[in-house]
Amino acid sequence: MIRVAILGASGYTALELCRLLLRHPEVEITTLTTRQQGRPSLAEVHPALAGRLDLALEQLTTAEVAERADCVFSCLPHGASAAAVAALLDAGCSVVDFSADYRLRDVLVYEATYGVTHPDPERLPQAVYGLPELYRERIKSARLVANPGCYPTAAILALAPLLRTNLIGPDTIIVDSKSGVSGAGRQPKPNLHFPECNENVTAYSVGSHRHTPEIDQALCEMASDHREADKPIRVLFVPHLIPMDRGILSTCYGVPQGETSREMVLDTLSDAYQNEPFIRVTESLPMTKQVVGSNFCDLTARVVGGRVVVVSVIDNLLKGASGAAVQNFNLMHGFPETTALL
């Protein structure tokens, strides 16, 4: 059995992570932490888990966590997460980090994007980006996995095969994404109150969203064989808040690099993902409801008006967060990749 700790266990992703790990036959959840005062029980913080796990959320040092756990899932915010992760790795734990702290390989890009000094820049080269469909072999031997952001997951899975095969141009990409309100986290904010977000759709952080460099970085790697090294990819990413609980739908646009048809694009996606347990390439246009509550990413494509259009849907709390984390955990520890996820 792998002893598991969850740091920052009061949020939505931690709730989903607990649900998944409680049905994992090789996991014992030993430790839950919080930065809040007191020692609330898990049932108080997440009533849906009442009677399933008799643990309290505690304020603990990293040394105390390391004594109780072999693997740690860090659901702490950026900055705070890396400070804890560094100590846990030094103590011998493996870590899946939900924050952005180890996703970006360039520390200057990270610090410009998040506005903080990175607490552990020396480990950035050691971290593996936790998208199994692209980095599976590296994840298997990793001690530190940077769990991807939810928006990047939907966009990268849609576009990576097309860039790898030079089917679309790397400098023509637009990603238009819609996310449910849970993507903003559990902490109350004025724009997330029911009267503000219900029956309302809004674009936000246009041209400045923190996930943009993460999308750019991964897609640059996918297109590296077909572009000049001094011409980085710059994706135009526009996110929107949609009045639903969960789910992401991303519509991704690119200009084809030659004669292209819908069949060619669908075949490219199908060939890339034919052995992937959590990617489904469909003929019909996917909807968020068909993936909510699952670790699936559903994709389809069209060619319209001289543009390739790929539509991608995921559950932002599962394939975009906790489901991907368990998928990574399984790879890191040699378990079947689908354990607790199907």
C-alpha positions in Angstrom: 0.0 0.0 0.0 1.1 3.5 -0.8 0.6 6.0 2.1 -0.8 9.2 0.6 -1.1 12.8 2.0 -3.1 15.6 0.5 -1.9 19.2 1.2 -4.6 21.8 1.0 -7.5 19.3 1.3 -10.4 21.8 1.5 -10.9 22.6 -2.2 -12.9 21.1 -5.0 -9.9 19.2 -6.5 -9.1 17.7 -3.1 -12.7 16.4 -2.8 -12.5 14.7 -6.2 -9.0 13.4 -5.4 -10.3 11.8 -2.1 -13.2 10.2 -4.0 -10.8 8.6 -6.5 -8.2 7.5 -4.0 -10.8 6.0 -1.7 -11.5 3.4 -4.4 -7.9 2.8 -5.3 -6.9 -0.7 -4.0 -3.2 0.3 -3.5 -3.7 3.5 -1.5 -4.1 4.4 2.1 -5.0 8.1 2.7 -3.1 8.9 5.9 -2.9 12.7 6.1 -5.0 15.7 5.1 -3.7 19.2 5.7 -5.2 22.7 5.8 -4.0 26.2 6.4 -7.2 27.1 8.1 -7.4 27.3 11.9 -8.6 24.3 13.9 -8.9 20.6 13.0 -12.1 20.2 11.1 -13.1 16.7 10.2 -13.2 15.7 6.5 -17.0 15.3 6.8 -17.3 19.0 8.0 -15.3 20.3 5.0 -16.7 17.8 2.4 -20.0 16.4 3.6 -20.2 14.2 0.6 -17.4 12.1 2.2 -19.1 11.6 5.5 -18.6 8.1 6.8 -16.0 7.2 4.2 -12.8 8.5 5.8 -12.3 9.3 9.5 -9.6 12.0 9.3 -9.3 15.6 10.4 -7.7 18.3 8.3 -4.6 19.4 10.3 -1.9 22.0 10.3 1.3 20.1 10.0 5.0 20.7 9.1 6.4 19.1 6.0 8.5 16.9 8.3 5.4 15.6 10.0 3.7 15.0 6.6 6.8 13.1 5.3 6.7 10.8 8.3 3.2 9.7 7.4 3.3 9.5 3.6 5.2 7.9 0.7 3.5 10.1 -1.9 2.0 13.6 -1.5 -0.5 15.4 -3.6 -0.1 19.1 -3.2 -3.3 21.2 -3.8 -1.7 24.4 -2.4 -1.6 27.6 -4.4 1.5 28.6 -6.4 4.4 29.8 -4.4 3.2 28.0 -1.2 3.2 24.7 -3.0 6.9 24.8 -4.2 8.1 25.7 -0.7 6.4 22.6 0.7 7.3 20.3 -2.2 11.0 21.0 -2.0 11.1 19.8 1.6 9.0 16.8 0.9 11.2 15.7 -2.0 14.3 16.1 0.3 12.6 13.9 2.8 12.1 11.1 0.3 8.5 11.5 -0.8 7.3 11.5 -4.4 5.0 14.4 -5.3 2.2 15.3 -7.7 1.9 19.1 -7.6 -1.5 20.6 -8.6 -0.1 24.2 -8.7 1.7 25.9 -11.5 5.0 26.0 -9.6 6.8 23.3 -11.7 4.9 23.5 -15.0 6.9 26.2 -16.7 10.6 25.3 -17.3 11.7 29.0 -17.6 11.9 30.5 -14.2 11.7 34.0 -15.7 8.5 33.2 -17.5 7.1 31.7 -14.3 8.0 34.8 -12.2 6.6 37.2 -14.8 3.4 35.2 -15.1 2.7 34.7 -11.5 4.3 37.7 -10.0 6.3 35.8 -7.3 9.9 34.7 -6.9 10.1 30.9 -7.4 10.9 29.1 -4.1 12.6 26.1 -5.8 14.0 27.0 -9.2 16.8 24.4 -9.1 14.2 21.6 -9.4 12.4 22.9 -12.5 14.5 20.7 -14.8 13.6 17.6 -12.7 9.9 18.1 -12.9 7.9 16.2 -15.5 4.8 17.8 -17.1 2.0 15.4 -16.1 0.2 14.9 -19.4 0.4 11.1 -19.8 -0.7 11.1 -23.5 2.5 13.1 -24.3 5.0 12.4 -21.6 4.1 8.9 -20.3 7.6 7.4 -20.3 9.1 10.3 -18.4 6.3 10.2 -15.8 7.0 6.6 -15.1 10.4 7.4 -13.6 9.6 10.8 -12.1 9.5 11.7 -8.4 8.0 15.1 -9.1 5.1 15.5 -11.6 3.6 18.9 -12.4 -0.1 18.3 -12.9 -1.3 20.3 -15.9 -3.8 23.2 -15.8 -7.3 22.4 -16.9 -7.4 24.8 -19.8 -4.0 23.6 -21.1 -5.1 20.0 -20.9 -8.1 20.5 -23.2 -6.1 22.7 -25.7 -2.9 20.7 -25.8 -4.7 17.3 -26.3 -6.7 18.9 -29.2 -3.7 20.5 -31.0 -0.6 18.4 -30.3 -1.2 15.7 -33.0 -1.8 18.3 -35.6 1.4 20.2 -34.8 3.5 17.0 -34.6 2.4 16.0 -38.1 2.7 19.6 -39.5 -1.0 19.5 -40.4 -1.5 23.1 -39.1 0.8 26.1 -38.9 2.3 26.8 -35.5 1.8 30.6 -35.7 -1.9 30.6 -36.5 -3.5 29.0 -33.5 -6.5 30.4 -31.6 -8.0 28.6 -28.5 -11.5 29.7 -27.4 -12.4 28.1 -24.1 -15.4 28.0 -21.8 -15.2 26.8 -18.3 -17.7 26.0 -15.5 -17.5 28.1 -12.3 -15.7 25.4 -10.2 -12.6 26.1 -12.3 -12.1 29.3 -10.3 -11.8 27.3 -7.0 -13.8 27.2 -3.8 -12.7 30.5 -2.4 -15.5 33.1 -2.7 -15.0 35.9 -5.1 -17.5 38.7 -6.1 -17.8 37.6 -9.7 -18.6 34.0 -8.7 -21.6 34.8 -6.5 -24.8 33.3 -8.0 -26.5 36.6 -9.0 -23.3 37.6 -10.8 -22.5 34.5 -12.8 -25.9 32.9 -13.3 -27.4 33.6 -16.7 -24.2 35.4 -17.6 -21.3 34.6 -19.9 -18.1 36.6 -19.7 -14.6 36.6 -21.3 -11.8 37.3 -18.9 -8.0 37.7 -18.7 -7.9 38.1 -22.5 -4.3 38.2 -23.6 -3.0 37.8 -20.0 -4.4 34.4 -18.7 -1.8 32.5 -16.6 -2.3 29.3 -18.6 -1.2 30.8 -21.9 2.6 30.2 -21.3 1.8 26.7 -20.3 -0.1 26.0 -23.6 2.7 27.8 -25.6 5.4 25.7 -24.0 3.8 22.3 -24.7 2.8 23.2 -28.2 6.3 24.5 -29.0 7.7 21.1 -28.1 5.1 19.4 -30.3 6.0 21.6 -33.3 9.7 21.7 -32.8 10.5 19.6 -35.9 8.5 22.0 -38.1 9.5 25.5 -37.1 12.6 27.7 -36.7 14.0 27.6 -33.1 13.9 31.4 -32.8 10.2 31.6 -33.6 8.2 30.5 -30.5 4.6 29.6 -30.7 2.2 32.3 -29.4 -1.3 31.0 -29.0 -4.2 33.4 -28.9 -6.1 32.1 -25.9 -9.5 33.5 -24.8 -11.2 32.0 -21.7 -14.8 32.4 -20.8 -16.8 31.8 -17.6 -20.0 29.8 -18.2 -22.8 29.5 -15.6 -22.4 25.7 -15.0 -20.8 23.8 -12.2 -18.0 22.0 -14.1 -16.6 21.2 -17.5 -14.5 22.8 -20.2 -15.2 23.1 -23.9 -12.3 24.4 -26.0 -12.7 25.2 -29.7 -9.2 25.4 -31.3 -8.5 26.9 -34.7 -5.5 26.6 -37.0 -4.6 27.2 -40.6 -3.8 24.0 -42.6 -0.4 23.5 -44.1 -1.7 22.2 -47.4 -4.8 20.4 -48.7 -6.7 19.2 -45.7 -10.1 17.5 -45.1 -12.2 16.6 -42.1 -11.3 13.0 -42.6 -7.6 13.7 -42.6 -7.8 15.6 -39.3 -10.0 13.0 -37.7 -7.6 10.3 -38.9 -4.6 12.2 -37.5 -6.3 12.5 -34.1 -7.4 8.8 -34.1 -3.9 7.6 -35.0 -2.3 9.6 -32.3 -4.7 8.5 -29.6 -5.8 5.0 -30.7 -4.2 3.3 -27.6 -5.1 6.0 -25.1 -7.6 4.9 -22.5 -9.0 8.3 -21.8 -9.1 9.9 -25.2 -12.2 9.4 -27.4 -12.2 10.8 -31.0 -15.8 11.2 -32.1 -17.6 12.0 -35.4 -20.2 14.1 -33.6 -19.6 17.4 -31.8 -18.9 16.6 -28.1 -20.7 18.2 -25.1 -19.4 18.8 -21.6 -22.2 16.6 -20.1 -20.8 13.5 -21.8 -17.5 13.8 -19.9 -18.5 15.3 -16.5 -17.7 12.9 -13.7 -15.1 11.1 -15.8 -11.4 11.3 -16.8 -12.2 11.3 -20.5 -11.3 13.9 -23.1 -13.6 13.8 -26.1 -12.4 15.3 -29.4 -13.7 15.9 -32.9 -12.7 18.1 -35.9 -14.1 20.0 -38.8 -12.5 21.9 -41.7 -14.4 25.2 -42.3 -13.6 28.2 -44.3 -9.9 27.3 -44.8 -9.5 26.6 -41.0 -9.1 23.4 -39.1 -11.4 23.4 -36.1 -10.9 21.0 -33.2 -13.4 20.8 -30.4 -12.3 19.3 -27.0 -14.3 18.7 -23.9 -13.1 17.6 -20.4 -14.3 17.7 -16.8 -12.0 20.5 -15.4 -12.0 18.8 -11.9 -11.1 15.3 -13.2 -9.1 15.1 -16.5 -8.2 18.8 -15.8 -7.0 18.1 -12.3 -7.6 15.2 -9.9 -8.2 12.5 -12.5 -5.0 13.4 -14.3 -3.2 13.4 -10.9 -4.3 9.8 -10.2 -3.4 8.8 -13.7 0.1 10.2 -13.1 0.3 8.6 -9.6 -0.5 5.2 -11.2 2.3 5.6 -13.8 4.8 6.8 -11.1 4.2 3.7 -8.9 3.8 1.0 -11.6 0.0 0.5 -11.3 -2.3 0.0 -14.2 -2.9 3.5 -15.6 -6.7 3.2 -15.4 -6.8 2.1 -11.7 -9.6 4.0 -9.8 -10.5 5.9 -13.0 -12.7 3.6 -14.9 
